[in-house]
Amino acid sequence: MAISARDVVSLSQARANLSELAEQVKAGAEKIVTKNGESYVAIIDAQRLDYYHQLERERIHLLLLEDASRGLDDVAAGNVEDARTALEAIKRRLTESKG
């Protein structure tokens, strides 16, 4: 959904017209509230917010699956290192960078 100029309201307008804005949002609009001429907060329908959160969780899950797939590809290709050896190398690099 594209945001138009009528969807941008100042904080003072939002305070004065909150009920009207809420009805517009419930009908499908999204509002950007500005403070001192800058974006401040958005007003969106609660169900749409839940949907956005669900999309974000799904995106995170897809990223985790991609990482796991790359890890499995590394294992299959033999690009592995003993965990203890890897941790020791990391600790050594950290110690060297501090000193």
URPE-V763255 format. One record per backbone hydrogen bond with DSSP energy under -0.5 kcal/mol. NH is the residue of the N-H (numbers start at 1). CO is the residue of the C=O. Records with the same first field share a line. If there is no record, write none. Layout:
NH: CO ; CO
This chain:
7: 4
8: 5
9: 7 ; 32
11: 34
14: 10
15: 11
16: 12
17: 13
18: 15
21: 17
22: 18
23: 19
24: 20
25: 21
26: 22
27: 23
28: 25
29: 24
31: 43
32: 7
33: 31 ; 41
34: 9
35: 38
38: 35
40: 33
41: 33
43: 31
44: 42
49: 45
50: 46
51: 47
52: 48
53: 49
54: 50
55: 51
56: 52
57: 53
58: 54
59: 55
60: 56
61: 57
62: 58
63: 59
64: 60
65: 61
66: 62
67: 63
68: 64
69: 65
70: 66
71: 67
72: 68
73: 69
74: 70
75: 71
76: 72
77: 73
78: 74 ; 75
79: 74
80: 78
86: 82
87: 83
88: 84
89: 85
90: 86
91: 87
92: 88
93: 89
94: 90
95: 91
96: 92
97: 93
98: 94
99: 95
